């Protein structure tokens, strides 16, 4: 893959992901009161507004505020920057792995934007499941991170390097 094509692929992935995540979060903050829940598709999808001071599934929400800021802002931004550096510089990777690294970076950057602009909190709003079997509340950036990990570690290894 040429350097220009790789840069374009990474840029489109990051801009699209961060843009989609930030727009959906802004819509939720503007239109859904915190704690109110809307149910769709026979309660398979729930839309609610939660402000999460922690990480995935509120992990770390009870840590001291200064440590949370350090951990979830500085470290997360470092991991996102590292994923971008790898996406740009690694040569023996598949196209899926490049997209995966870009998704990891974009998800981290978008949640970092939330923390910086939203008093250290991330807006979460999606919950899926059937009956009592449900996910935690998450957002588009979280989906990007998880998809990126899947592309890098599970799907990406099956293809030849591009």
C-alpha positions as CSV (number, residue, x, y, z in Angstrom):
1,X,0.0,0.0,0.0
2,X,1.4,3.4,-0.9
3,X,2.0,5.9,1.8
4,X,-0.6,8.3,0.3
5,X,-3.2,5.6,0.3
6,X,-2.4,4.6,3.8
7,X,-2.6,8.2,5.1
8,X,-5.9,8.7,3.3
9,X,-7.3,5.4,4.8
10,X,-6.2,6.4,8.3
11,X,-7.5,10.0,7.9
12,X,-11.0,8.9,6.6
13,X,-11.3,6.3,9.3
14,X,-10.4,8.7,12.1
15,X,-12.3,11.7,10.9
16,X,-15.4,9.6,10.1
17,X,-15.3,7.9,13.5
18,X,-14.6,11.0,15.6
19,X,-17.2,13.0,13.7
20,X,-19.9,10.4,14.0
21,X,-19.2,9.9,17.7
22,X,-19.1,13.6,18.6
23,X,-22.3,14.3,16.6
24,X,-24.2,11.4,18.3
25,X,-23.0,12.5,21.7
26,X,-24.0,16.1,21.1
27,X,-27.5,15.0,20.0
28,X,-27.9,12.9,23.1
29,X,-26.7,15.7,25.4
30,X,-29.1,18.1,23.7
31,X,-32.2,15.9,23.4
32,X,-32.2,13.2,26.1
33,X,-32.3,13.9,29.8
34,X,-29.9,12.0,32.0
35,X,-31.4,8.8,33.3
36,X,-34.3,8.8,30.8
37,X,-34.5,5.5,28.8
38,X,-36.1,4.9,25.4
39,X,-36.6,1.4,24.2
40,X,-36.6,0.2,20.5
41,X,-37.0,-3.1,18.7
42,X,-38.8,-4.9,21.5
43,X,-36.3,-3.6,24.1
44,X,-33.3,-4.9,22.1
45,X,-31.8,-1.4,21.9
46,X,-32.1,1.1,24.7
47,X,-31.1,4.7,24.3
48,X,-30.3,6.6,27.5
49,X,-28.1,9.5,28.6
50,X,-25.3,8.7,31.0
51,X,-22.2,10.8,31.9
52,X,-19.4,8.3,32.7
53,X,-16.4,9.5,34.8
54,X,-14.8,6.1,34.4
55,X,-13.7,3.9,31.6
56,X,-15.6,1.1,29.9
57,X,-18.6,-0.1,32.1
58,X,-17.7,2.8,34.5
59,X,-14.4,1.0,35.5
60,X,-12.4,3.4,37.7
61,X,-15.2,5.9,38.3
62,X,-14.4,5.8,42.1
63,X,-10.7,6.6,41.7
64,X,-9.6,10.0,42.9
65,X,-10.4,12.7,40.4
66,X,-6.7,13.7,39.7
67,X,-5.7,10.0,39.1
68,X,-8.7,9.5,36.8
69,X,-7.7,12.5,34.8
70,X,-4.2,11.2,34.5
71,X,-5.2,7.7,33.7
72,X,-8.2,8.3,31.3
73,X,-6.9,11.5,29.6
74,X,-3.1,11.4,29.4
75,X,-2.6,7.7,29.2
76,X,-5.6,7.2,26.8
77,X,-4.3,9.9,24.6
78,X,-0.8,8.3,24.6
79,X,-2.3,5.0,23.6
80,X,-4.3,6.7,20.8
81,X,-1.1,8.4,19.6
82,X,0.8,5.1,19.7
83,X,-1.9,3.4,17.6
84,X,-1.7,6.2,15.0
85,X,2.1,5.9,14.9
86,X,1.8,2.2,14.4
87,X,-0.8,2.6,11.7
88,X,1.4,5.0,9.8
89,X,4.8,3.2,10.3
90,X,4.3,-0.6,10.5
91,X,5.1,-2.2,7.1
92,X,4.2,-5.8,7.7
93,X,0.5,-5.3,8.5
94,X,-2.7,-6.0,6.7
95,X,-5.2,-3.3,5.5
96,X,-7.6,-4.6,8.2
97,X,-4.9,-4.0,10.8
98,X,-4.3,-0.5,9.6
99,X,-8.0,0.3,9.8
100,X,-8.1,-1.4,13.2
101,X,-5.3,0.8,14.6
102,X,-7.0,3.9,13.1
103,X,-10.3,2.9,14.9
104,X,-8.5,2.4,18.2
105,X,-6.9,5.8,17.8
106,X,-10.2,7.5,16.8
107,X,-12.2,5.9,19.6
108,X,-9.6,7.0,22.1
109,X,-9.3,10.5,20.7
110,X,-13.1,11.0,20.6
111,X,-13.5,9.9,24.2
112,X,-10.5,12.1,25.1
113,X,-12.3,15.1,23.5
114,X,-15.3,14.3,25.7
115,X,-13.2,14.3,28.9
116,X,-11.5,17.6,28.0
117,X,-14.8,19.3,27.1
118,X,-17.2,17.6,29.5
119,X,-15.6,18.0,33.0
120,X,-13.8,14.6,32.8
121,X,-16.9,12.7,31.8
122,X,-17.7,10.7,28.6
123,X,-21.2,10.6,27.3
124,X,-22.6,7.1,26.9
125,X,-26.0,6.3,25.5
126,X,-26.4,2.8,23.9
127,X,-27.4,-0.4,25.6
128,X,-28.2,-3.6,23.8
129,X,-29.5,-7.0,24.8
130,X,-32.3,-9.4,25.2
131,X,-34.2,-9.7,28.5
132,X,-31.7,-9.7,31.4
133,X,-28.7,-10.3,29.1
134,X,-27.5,-6.8,28.4
135,X,-24.4,-4.8,27.7
136,X,-23.3,-1.9,29.7
137,X,-24.0,1.6,28.4
138,X,-21.5,2.6,25.7
139,X,-21.0,5.0,22.7
140,X,-19.8,5.0,19.1
141,X,-16.2,5.6,20.2
142,X,-16.3,2.4,22.4
143,X,-17.6,0.5,19.4
144,X,-14.8,1.8,17.3
145,X,-12.2,0.7,19.9
146,X,-13.7,-2.8,20.2
147,X,-14.0,-3.1,16.4
148,X,-10.4,-1.9,16.0
149,X,-9.1,-4.5,18.5
150,X,-11.0,-7.2,16.6
151,X,-9.6,-6.1,13.3
152,X,-6.0,-6.0,14.7
153,X,-6.0,-9.2,16.6
154,X,-8.6,-11.6,15.2
155,X,-9.6,-10.6,11.7
156,X,-6.4,-8.9,10.6
157,X,-4.1,-11.9,11.0
158,X,-5.8,-13.9,8.3
159,X,-4.8,-11.7,5.4
160,X,-1.5,-11.1,3.8
161,X,0.3,-7.8,4.4
162,X,-0.6,-5.0,2.0
